[in-house]
């Protein structure tokens, strides 16, 4: 099986055995007490099947997002405007790959193999973030992805550091630290462009116009239309709702846009004294669902690129498994 410990195939089947799945009332009660006390659930602990399934769904989707998220920015590595920007971008894209790996490892602790998760992604059955199905047309898009996409991701992910499932929560601590660097490098790249020519400034504004609404949609459907939120929050997987996070993101981003010198493309965006928050306009949820369901501008291209990369990496996995088998055979021989 191809797992986080990169085991040699042992003929034991595709999945790690599940914890007992019968909804034993005593086990269920102990689980509930731990959740209510804001405690952590660890891989060896009993958990209800539905909790396990929800975590596998969310963590694997998150992992897929990190991996597919490498593609729109990866397209600019060979076109970065300077050696410094190229080095930063390579490091960032590499970090996203690392995030995907921590997250696949966290999901594997729930009894689903990486092969199973990748099969879901490559067949188009599994979801990944809508945001990565839009094109990166100019260098300013790379800065805006750092500032807004990573900014939205941090807003969503910081509360996940307190997720009730231990391996996910722990993975998120490092992910969030790295995402903060990503956000700042994007913002800094844009600040530099905004001191440049009129053409460069216009490029930044155009990128902001194209990404703003997509970033607001990233947080997921409104709370009233979010089928998984209530249960996810009851289990302490999600800590803050989709709408609350979206609002926090808008409130945090407005002053940053001012410093940068760009306008956010929403005529309804204004401070509401009474609420103590910014009001904002209507998100196009039809467009969001079209994209989530495979019909966004780049869905097909992203998936095809991912499948091709996976297929072309087969020899690396074969070589690593052959090496591990050799090592294992040697250590058995030496121990005999
Ligand atoms: N895109 O009931 P809901 C990054 C789906 S990458 C696609 O609210 P839930 C980065 C949702 O899955 C960061 N699908 O669901 C990388 C559900 O469908 P299923 C990505 C979406 O789970 C590279 C249905 O809509 N971050 O940082 O309670 C470069 C109903 O939604 C989206 C994460 O993945 C979407 N935007 O809440 C730069 C964070 N939104 O599964 C940056 C972890 C919703 O029932 N995930 N859907 O078929 C989460 O926090 C939650 O899963 C969500 C959705 C907030 C996304």
Boltz pocket constraint, residues with backbone or C-beta under 6 A from the ligand:
constraints:
  - pocket:
      binder: B
      contacts: [[A, 57], [A, 58], [A, 61], [A, 62], [A, 63], [A, 65], [A, 66], [A, 67], [A, 68], [A, 69], [A, 70], [A, 96], [A, 127], [A, 128], [A, 129], [A, 130], [A, 131], [A, 145], [A, 149], [A, 150], [A, 153], [A, 154], [A, 156], [A, 157], [A, 217], [A, 218], [A, 219], [A, 220], [A, 221], [A, 225], [A, 226], [A, 227], [A, 228], [A, 229], [A, 232], [A, 238], [A, 242], [A, 292]]
      max_distance: 6.0
